[in-house]
Amino acid sequence: MSEGLAMPSPFPGMDPYIEDPLRWGGAHMGLIVAIATQLNQAIPPNLVATIDQHVWVTTESDEDDRRVKPDVFISDDPLTQPTSSYPSDPESVSAATATITLPAKSVRKNRVVKIMTIDDNRVLTVIEILSPSNKNSGEDRDAYLSKRREYFAAKTNVVEIDLLRDGDRLPMGRKRPPATDYYVMVSRAGEYPQARVWAFGVREPIPVIPVPLDRTTPAVALGLRLCLDRVYDEGRYPRLLRYSDPPTPALRKGDAEWAAEIVKSWVTK
């Protein structure tokens, strides 16, 4: 049992019950906070691990996810008010040619952990935890892959964490790692396009991952299992998760039998 925790997960590695779409959203946010907290205890004092978010707007007629800036601002600042006199009588307004229905718009957000320099706000490393929408075809996946390419182009260190068995694995380039349940990819800016991958199954412990910083500072260790234990305990997941039922998504037959034995021995303790 982890120090200071009332009840960590009974599984030796990733708890497959937390992958349930009904529970993953809260666990995802809690894990982001736990990772930032752990890193701030380990990185040098001139750096900070902070939580940021990407925001993009999508519409039915626009398949490209893009950041939006208005072309014209209306301000209540008297310094920005026009000095010329223009018609303001409502009766002088021309009649519209037609009435249309604009494409539906949605605002999407994706939270990420960034390690930055405090003095000049330079981003050294980003840590992304994948969501189900990142692994299913559609706008969210396309937007994430676009942001991923931006990271690589900007020579930013990238740590990508996939703790979801469901969905399609993201592109891994050549020499793909073995197919397994979960993985963590670490792309060091100085080694791109090469990257290292830690692949592990539901029965295996979650590996401790090196988080790269700049070229002159050694990487720091990230204990993902410690972060998950903290989320599990503080989020009251022992009560939230329905261990009496099979996990969602379903496990393979052999893993399902193994998980049932884990749960059975844990409940009877």
C-alpha positions in Angstrom: 0.0 0.0 0.0 1.3 3.4 -0.9 2.3 5.6 2.0 -0.6 7.9 3.1 -3.2 6.1 1.0 -6.2 4.4 2.6 -6.8 1.9 -0.2 -4.8 1.7 -3.5 -6.2 -0.3 -6.4 -6.0 -4.1 -6.0 -4.4 -4.5 -9.4 -0.6 -4.6 -9.8 -0.6 -2.2 -12.7 -3.4 -0.4 -14.5 -6.8 -0.9 -13.0 -9.0 -1.9 -16.0 -12.1 -0.8 -14.2 -11.0 2.9 -14.3 -11.1 2.7 -18.1 -14.9 2.7 -18.0 -16.1 5.7 -20.0 -18.3 6.7 -17.1 -15.3 7.0 -14.8 -12.4 7.8 -17.1 -13.1 11.5 -17.4 -12.6 12.2 -13.7 -9.7 9.9 -13.4 -8.1 11.6 -16.5 -8.3 15.0 -14.8 -7.1 13.7 -11.5 -4.1 12.0 -13.1 -3.1 15.3 -14.8 -3.1 17.1 -11.5 -1.2 14.2 -9.8 1.5 14.2 -12.5 2.0 17.9 -12.3 2.2 17.7 -8.5 4.7 14.9 -8.5 6.9 16.6 -11.2 7.0 19.8 -9.3 8.5 17.9 -6.4 11.3 16.6 -8.6 12.2 19.2 -11.2 14.8 22.0 -10.6 13.5 25.2 -9.0 13.9 27.2 -12.3 11.2 25.0 -13.9 7.5 24.5 -13.2 5.0 21.8 -14.2 1.7 23.5 -15.0 -1.6 22.4 -16.4 -2.6 24.1 -19.7 -5.3 23.4 -22.2 -5.8 23.5 -26.0 -9.0 25.1 -27.2 -10.3 24.6 -30.7 -13.6 25.3 -32.5 -15.2 23.0 -35.0 -18.2 23.4 -37.3 -20.3 21.1 -39.4 -19.0 22.7 -42.6 -15.4 23.0 -41.5 -13.5 19.7 -41.1 -10.3 21.4 -40.1 -9.9 22.1 -36.4 -8.5 25.6 -36.0 -7.9 28.3 -33.5 -10.2 31.3 -34.1 -9.5 35.1 -33.8 -12.1 37.6 -34.8 -11.3 40.1 -37.6 -13.2 43.0 -35.9 -13.5 43.8 -32.3 -16.2 45.9 -30.7 -14.9 47.6 -27.6 -16.3 49.8 -24.8 -13.0 51.6 -24.5 -13.6 55.3 -25.4 -10.2 55.5 -27.0 -11.3 52.9 -29.6 -14.6 54.5 -30.5 -14.9 56.0 -34.0 -14.6 59.8 -34.4 -16.5 60.0 -37.7 -20.3 60.2 -37.8 -22.1 57.3 -39.6 -25.9 56.6 -40.0 -27.3 55.2 -36.8 -31.0 55.3 -37.5 -32.4 51.7 -37.5 -34.8 52.7 -40.4 -31.7 53.3 -42.6 -30.6 49.7 -42.3 -31.0 47.8 -45.6 -33.3 44.7 -45.6 -31.5 41.3 -45.5 -31.5 39.3 -48.7 -32.1 36.0 -46.9 -32.1 34.3 -43.5 -29.7 31.4 -43.1 -28.9 28.8 -40.4 -25.2 28.9 -39.5 -23.2 25.6 -39.1 -23.3 24.2 -35.6 -20.3 25.1 -33.6 -18.6 23.2 -30.8 -15.7 24.2 -28.5 -13.3 21.4 -27.6 -10.7 21.5 -24.8 -7.8 19.2 -24.1 -5.8 19.5 -20.9 -2.0 18.8 -20.9 0.9 19.1 -18.5 3.7 21.4 -19.6 7.1 21.8 -18.0 8.3 25.4 -18.6 11.1 27.6 -17.6 9.9 30.2 -15.0 12.0 33.1 -16.3 11.0 33.1 -20.0 8.0 30.7 -20.1 9.8 28.4 -22.6 8.1 25.1 -23.0 10.5 22.2 -22.6 8.2 19.2 -22.3 4.5 18.3 -22.8 2.8 15.3 -21.2 -0.3 14.1 -22.9 -2.7 11.6 -21.5 -4.9 10.1 -24.2 -8.7 10.3 -24.0 -11.1 8.0 -25.9 -11.8 10.7 -28.5 -8.0 10.8 -29.3 -8.2 7.1 -30.2 -11.4 7.1 -32.3 -11.5 8.5 -35.8 -12.9 12.0 -36.0 -12.2 15.6 -35.4 -10.7 15.2 -31.9 -8.2 12.6 -33.1 -7.3 14.8 -36.1 -6.9 17.8 -33.8 -4.6 15.9 -31.4 -2.5 14.5 -34.2 -2.1 18.0 -35.6 -1.0 19.3 -32.2 1.4 16.4 -31.9 3.0 17.3 -35.2 3.4 20.9 -33.9 5.2 19.6 -30.8 7.7 17.7 -32.9 8.2 20.6 -35.3 8.9 22.9 -32.4 11.5 20.5 -31.0 9.5 20.0 -27.8 10.0 16.9 -25.7 6.8 14.8 -25.7 5.5 12.2 -23.3 2.4 10.4 -24.5 0.5 8.2 -22.1 -2.1 5.7 -23.4 -3.8 3.9 -20.5 -6.9 2.9 -22.6 -7.3 -0.6 -24.2 -10.1 0.5 -26.4 -9.7 2.5 -29.6 -7.1 2.6 -32.3 -3.5 3.2 -31.3 -2.0 6.4 -32.6 0.6 6.3 -35.4 4.0 5.1 -34.2 6.0 5.2 -37.4 8.4 2.5 -38.4 9.4 -0.4 -36.2 6.2 -0.4 -34.3 6.3 -1.6 -30.7 4.6 -4.9 -29.8 0.9 -4.8 -29.7 -0.2 -4.7 -26.0 -2.7 -3.1 -23.7 -1.0 0.2 -22.8 2.0 2.2 -23.7 4.0 5.3 -22.9 6.0 7.1 -25.6 8.8 9.4 -24.8 10.1 11.6 -27.7 13.2 13.6 -26.8 13.6 16.7 -28.9 17.3 16.0 -29.5 16.6 12.4 -30.7 13.6 13.1 -33.0 12.4 11.3 -35.1 13.5 8.4 -32.9 11.4 7.8 -29.7 11.3 5.3 -27.0 8.2 3.3 -26.1 7.3 1.4 -22.9 4.6 -1.2 -23.7 2.9 -3.2 -21.0 -0.1 -5.3 -20.4 -2.9 -5.3 -17.8 -1.1 -7.9 -15.7 2.2 -6.0 -15.6 3.3 -3.2 -13.3 3.2 0.3 -14.8 6.8 1.3 -15.6 8.6 4.3 -14.1 9.1 6.7 -17.0 11.9 9.3 -17.6 10.6 12.7 -18.3 13.2 14.7 -20.4 13.9 18.3 -19.7 16.6 20.3 -21.5 19.8 19.0 -22.8 21.8 20.1 -19.8 19.4 18.8 -17.1 18.9 15.1 -16.4 15.5 13.5 -16.9 13.3 13.1 -13.9 11.4 9.9 -13.0 7.7 9.8 -13.2 5.9 7.2 -11.1 2.6 6.8 -12.9 1.5 4.1 -10.5 1.9 6.4 -7.5 -0.1 9.1 -9.4 -2.9 6.6 -10.2 -2.9 5.3 -6.5 -3.4 8.9 -5.4 -6.3 9.5 -7.9 -7.8 6.1 -6.9 -7.8 6.9 -3.2 -8.7 10.6 -3.3 -11.4 10.0 -5.9 -13.1 7.3 -3.8 -12.8 4.8 -6.7 -13.1 1.8 -4.4 -16.7 2.8 -3.9 -17.3 4.2 -7.4 -16.1 1.2 -9.4 -18.4 -1.8 -9.8 -16.0 -4.7 -9.1 -19.0 -7.0 -9.0 -19.4 -6.7 -12.8 -16.8 -7.3 -15.6 -14.8 -4.2 -16.5 -15.8 -2.0 -19.5 -14.3 -2.4 -22.1 -14.2 -6.2 -21.7 -10.9 -8.0 -21.1 -9.6 -10.9 -23.1 -10.8 -14.3 -21.7 -7.6 -15.2 -19.9 -7.2 -11.7 -18.5 -10.8 -11.6 -17.5 -10.4 -14.7 -15.5 -7.2 -13.4 -13.9 -8.9 -10.1 -13.0 -11.9 -11.9 -11.5 -9.5 -13.8 -9.2 -7.8 -10.5 -8.2 -11.1 -8.9 -7.3 -12.4 -12.0 -5.5 -9.3 -12.2 -3.2 -9.4 -8.4 -2.7 -13.1 -8.3 -1.6 -12.7 -11.2 0.8 -9.7 -9.6 2.6 
